[in-house]
Amino acid sequence: MRILLVGPPGAGKGTQAALLARSLGIPHISTGDLFRANISQGTPLGQQAKAFMDEGRLVPDEVTIGMAKDRMEQPDAEGGFLLDGFPRNVAQAEALDVILKEGGLTLDAVLDLEVPEDEVVKRIAGRRMCRKDSSHIFHVVYSPSKADGVCDVCGGELYQREDDREDTVRKRLEVYHTETEPIIDYYKSQELVTTIPALAEVSEVTRRAMAALGRD
């Protein structure tokens, strides 16, 4: 299956993408992983991306599209893949259609994870990370530390990342609504979109997504 997972920041895309890809036996292709892999390997596309990122500029669509195309052509993706974070705008969606058409392929489904905006803000703005080990993550509401501001695992200081501050989160949501949300209508015109209510336990959201794919 060839699947695209979309949704606002904080909707749980990364978590669901990993679970769904494992259940379906297909690779999880995320924009973040594409950038990290290409930059660490020093590929020509990675070098281009790094140059833009070092200057604080957005990586152009053609670079991101090139990375995604290369990854989708790897042997492990012959039986399908799950896209997470790409395409991020209509231009990239149109480019993806061209790439797939050239290979005689199509998308099978677009899963839209739906979460109320206030819940997105609550989820992200409530996160606290450990300064000693960034893998130790807490939440002031859902998984608070025993001692305020202190990591339960190693005793490090817990802090709120700049990207997780409420004003920053709302700006990220504005960008999502302006740039990425239009791809949902783009794919609705192709009758590919299923909206998944994602305000639920992780396992229940996964069950709903699998059911939408006919794999319940």
Phi, psi and omega in degrees: 000147176243113191233144173244131177251124179233165180155162182290165173305140178085002181280348181094024183300314183300315180297311181293323179300315180296317181293316182293317180299318179295317180296325183270350179071035179232156181289145175267115182251108180247149180301317180301315179295322179299313180298312182299316182295314182292322179291314182294328180274352178067031179293160177305319178292323178295321178295321177295315181298317182297321180299317179291317182294322179296333179269003180074022181254156177291142176288127182300153181305319186296330178288313178298316179299318179298317178297315181296319179299314179301317183291320181291343180267002178287151185305324184289348181260005181299326182270003179133177180195164175239119182267135182222108180097352175222130000283152181254356177206173184296323179299318178291325178296319178295320178295321178298319178302319180295315180301313181294318181298320179299330179266006181071028185241167174216162170286143177268327183198151172238118180258120182257107179282118185255121178224133178303144185300320180298326178290322176302312180299316180298316181297312186282314184292341180272356181288142175226134182245153180275132180291333180280325183213109185291351177280349177270104185238134179235174177219134186296338180252308189275328180211066183290152174287158181295318177250131184303124176079009182234130180293130179293333187278311187234358179082007179289165179285135175267140181217165178259123178295152179301321180294342184264357180291148188302317181295324178291319179299317181293326176293321177297323178292323177299317178297318179299312181298323184281315188264315190264321183304325179302338179292338178295314177295324179302314181279336174297325179295340177261006179057043181252348191270132168237126179274128181250110174300118189250015176268075184198176176299150182307314183296325180289321177297318177299317180299317180296319180294316179296322178296321178296332180270003181075024182243027180280000000 
